[in-house]
Amino acid sequence: VHNLKTDPAVFAAVLDGAKTYEIRKNDRGFAVGDNLVLRETLHTGRDMAMGSPLVYTGRAVTRRVSHVLEGPIYGLAAGWVILS
């Protein structure tokens, strides 16, 4: 199980089914069958990098990884993955 911070707009797209993938640095050894707990943050990652605090809204959604595409391939850098 991987608990992941998720920007508000991205969280909304996952929740309504429009976004069915995650692009992440593979610093956790993601694998098929893993569960991703996407936790909505109040502020974006960019806002937090500029000093806004990490605050969760309390909303979360869980998705199971069905495919892992590992870079470097198709413009995806080494060390990064696309999780379906």
C-alpha positions as CSV (number, residue, x, y, z in Angstrom):
1,V,0.0,0.0,0.0
2,H,1.3,3.4,-1.0
3,N,-0.1,6.6,0.5
4,L,0.3,9.4,-2.0
5,K,-0.3,13.1,-1.9
6,T,-2.6,14.3,-4.7
7,D,-3.3,17.8,-5.9
8,P,-7.0,18.9,-5.7
9,A,-7.5,19.1,-9.5
10,V,-5.8,15.8,-10.1
11,F,-7.8,14.1,-7.3
12,A,-11.0,15.3,-8.9
13,A,-10.1,13.9,-12.3
14,V,-9.3,10.5,-10.7
15,L,-12.5,10.6,-8.7
16,D,-14.7,11.2,-11.7
17,G,-12.9,8.6,-13.8
18,A,-11.3,10.9,-16.3
19,K,-7.7,10.1,-15.1
20,T,-6.8,6.5,-14.9
21,Y,-3.0,6.7,-14.5
22,E,-0.3,8.1,-12.2
23,I,3.1,9.4,-13.2
24,R,5.4,9.0,-10.3
25,K,9.1,8.9,-9.4
26,N,9.8,5.2,-8.7
27,D,11.2,5.7,-5.3
28,R,8.9,3.1,-3.8
29,G,9.4,0.1,-6.1
30,F,5.8,0.2,-7.5
31,A,4.5,-3.1,-8.8
32,V,1.4,-4.6,-10.3
33,G,-1.1,-5.4,-7.6
34,D,0.0,-2.6,-5.3
35,N,-2.8,-0.4,-3.8
36,L,-2.4,3.4,-4.2
37,V,-4.2,5.5,-1.6
38,L,-4.5,8.9,-3.3
39,R,-5.0,11.5,-0.5
40,E,-6.3,14.9,-1.6
41,T,-4.2,17.9,-0.4
42,L,-5.6,21.3,0.2
43,H,-2.7,23.0,-1.6
44,T,-0.9,22.0,-4.8
45,G,2.6,20.5,-4.8
46,R,3.8,23.8,-6.3
47,D,2.1,25.8,-3.5
48,M,3.7,23.6,-0.9
49,A,7.1,24.0,-2.5
50,M,6.6,27.7,-2.1
51,G,5.8,27.4,1.6
52,S,2.1,26.4,1.9
53,P,1.6,23.7,4.6
54,L,0.8,20.1,3.8
55,V,-2.9,19.8,4.7
56,Y,-5.1,16.9,3.7
57,T,-8.8,17.5,2.9
58,G,-9.7,14.1,4.4
59,R,-10.8,12.7,1.0
60,A,-9.0,9.7,-0.3
61,V,-9.5,7.1,-3.0
62,T,-7.8,3.7,-3.4
63,R,-6.8,2.2,-6.8
64,R,-5.0,-1.0,-7.6
65,V,-2.0,-1.0,-10.0
66,S,-2.7,-3.1,-13.1
67,H,0.3,-2.1,-15.2
68,V,3.7,-0.4,-14.6
69,L,5.5,1.3,-17.5
70,E,9.1,2.1,-16.5
71,G,11.3,4.7,-18.0
72,P,13.4,5.3,-20.0
73,I,10.9,4.8,-22.7
74,Y,8.6,6.9,-24.8
75,G,10.0,10.2,-23.3
76,L,9.5,8.9,-19.7
77,A,12.8,9.5,-17.9
78,A,14.7,6.8,-16.1
79,G,13.6,6.4,-12.5
80,W,10.0,7.4,-13.3
81,V,6.9,5.2,-13.9
82,I,3.4,5.4,-15.3
83,L,1.0,3.4,-13.2
84,S,-2.3,2.2,-14.7
